[in-house]
Every structure is written in C-alpha cells, then in structure tokens.
Amino acid sequence: MSAKTKIVVLHMKKIVFTGIVVGLILILAVLFLIFFKPKDKSAGESVPTMYVPGVYTSSVRLGDAALDVQVTVDENHINSISLVNLDETMETMYPLVRPALEELTDQITAAQSLEDVTFSQSSQYTSIVLLDAIEDALKKAASE
C-alpha cells in the first residue's frame, strides 16, 4: 500500500467569500426566527380582563328599606359607584350614607382596588356596610 499524499490548494479569496456567505445565511436565519416566531400569550400580548363590562348592583338593607349600590366597570377599571333608590326619607334617616359613599368612591376609583381603603371614625359602620356591598357587586362583575 502506498499512501499518496494529495495537496489541496485553497485560494484565500474563496475562503473569505464562503465565510461571508455562511455568515449572511446565519444572520438571515436568526432574523427569520425572530420575526416569524409564534407570539407568546404570556408575554403581554393579550391582557387578561378583570371584569365583564357592565353595571352591577348589590342591595344594602338599612332598617326596613333597601338601598342599591351600583358599580359600573369596564374590562379592567372600576368607573363609578353610585347609590340607587336613595330617596329623601332614607337620606334624612341615614345622613352619613351619601358622604361615606363619596369618600369610598374617590379612594376606590383612584386605586382601582378595595385594599387599603380608609374611612373616618364617624362613618365607620356605614362605610363597612357600603364597602361590603361594593365588594359583592365587584364579585358579580368578575364572575360573569
């Protein structure tokens, strides 16, 4: 057996040209992967909604009368909170209801949360009753 030695002569131009072509092909492949990769849902493409948009009510029993607390929400925000069925008689008998609700509404719509809501000592029990009604209405908004 004879070992024949083969000599391969490569021209430097061809090596450089081949390297550039291979590099460009790799760059194009990476760019195609980046641009045509399927979108990941958890990367913030679609934000999950907190509420079903609409108007939700919850009743509060004050003495013999019922008072409705109405909460208006869109997909991710609490837009407004108001009282329904509050007539002059109810407002005269329970004068702290309207100011307590206004105070709660300002805090809840600013923070978009029921956590860390504060209320004055003079309307503590009224605020707790109203806050429970608001929480009940928001639960309805979240579950539908």
C-alpha positions in Angstrom: 0.0 0.0 0.0 1.2 3.2 -0.9 0.0 6.4 0.7 -0.4 9.0 -1.9 -0.3 12.5 -0.5 -2.7 14.9 -2.0 -2.1 18.5 -1.9 -5.2 20.8 -1.8 -4.6 24.4 -2.7 -7.3 26.8 -1.4 -7.3 30.3 -2.6 -7.8 32.9 0.2 -10.5 34.7 -1.9 -12.7 31.7 -2.0 -12.3 31.0 1.8 -13.2 34.6 2.7 -16.2 34.7 0.2 -17.5 31.4 1.6 -17.2 32.7 5.2 -19.1 35.8 4.3 -21.9 33.9 2.6 -22.3 31.4 5.5 -22.3 34.4 8.0 -25.1 36.1 6.0 -27.1 32.9 5.8 -26.9 32.5 9.6 -27.9 36.2 10.2 -30.9 35.7 7.9 -31.9 32.5 9.6 -31.8 34.2 13.0 -33.9 37.2 11.7 -36.5 34.8 10.2 -36.8 33.0 13.6 -37.2 36.3 15.5 -39.8 37.8 13.1 -41.9 34.7 12.4 -41.8 33.1 15.8 -45.4 32.5 17.1 -46.5 35.1 19.6 -46.4 34.1 23.3 -49.6 34.9 25.1 -47.9 35.3 28.4 -45.6 38.0 27.1 -48.2 40.7 27.4 -49.8 40.3 24.0 -53.3 40.0 25.5 -54.0 41.3 28.9 -56.5 39.2 30.8 -59.6 41.1 31.8 -60.6 41.5 35.4 -64.3 42.3 34.9 -67.1 41.7 32.5 -68.0 45.3 31.4 -71.4 46.4 32.7 -73.4 47.8 35.6 -73.7 45.6 38.7 -75.8 46.2 41.8 -75.8 45.0 45.3 -78.5 45.6 47.9 -78.0 47.0 51.4 -80.7 46.7 54.0 -81.0 49.8 56.2 -83.8 49.3 58.6 -87.0 48.5 56.7 -85.8 49.9 53.4 -83.4 48.5 50.8 -80.7 50.6 49.1 -78.9 49.6 46.0 -75.2 50.3 45.4 -74.5 50.4 41.7 -71.0 49.8 40.4 -70.0 50.4 36.8 -67.0 48.6 35.4 -65.2 48.1 32.1 -62.8 45.3 31.4 -60.1 46.5 33.8 -61.4 49.5 35.6 -63.9 50.5 38.2 -65.5 53.5 36.6 -68.1 54.7 39.1 -70.0 53.8 42.2 -73.4 55.3 43.0 -76.5 54.8 45.1 -79.8 53.8 43.6 -83.2 54.1 45.4 -81.9 56.7 47.9 -84.9 59.0 48.5 -85.2 62.0 50.8 -86.6 59.9 53.6 -83.6 57.5 53.5 -81.2 60.3 53.3 -82.8 62.1 56.3 -82.7 58.9 58.4 -79.2 57.9 57.4 -77.3 61.2 56.7 -73.9 59.5 56.6 -74.7 57.2 53.6 -74.0 59.7 50.8 -70.8 61.3 52.2 -69.4 57.9 53.1 -70.1 56.5 49.7 -68.5 59.6 48.0 -65.4 59.1 50.2 -65.2 55.4 49.3 -65.8 56.1 45.6 -62.9 58.5 45.4 -60.5 56.1 47.0 -61.6 53.0 45.1 -61.7 54.6 41.6 -58.3 56.2 42.3 -56.6 53.0 43.5 -58.8 50.6 41.4 -58.8 48.3 44.4 -60.7 47.7 47.6 -57.5 47.2 49.6 -56.2 49.9 51.9 -59.4 51.8 51.9 -59.7 54.1 54.8 -62.7 55.8 56.3 -63.4 58.3 59.0 -64.3 57.2 62.5 -67.7 58.9 62.4 -68.9 56.9 59.5 -67.0 53.7 60.2 -70.0 51.3 60.3 -71.8 52.9 57.3 -68.6 52.7 55.3 -68.1 49.0 56.2 -71.7 48.2 55.1 -71.2 50.1 51.8 -67.8 48.5 51.2 -69.3 45.0 51.6 -72.0 45.9 49.0 -69.3 47.3 46.6 -67.3 44.1 47.1 -70.3 42.0 46.4 -71.1 43.9 43.2 -67.4 43.5 42.0 -67.6 39.8 42.7 -70.6 39.6 40.4 -68.6 41.6 37.8 -65.7 39.2 38.0 -67.6 36.0 37.8 -69.9 36.7 34.8 
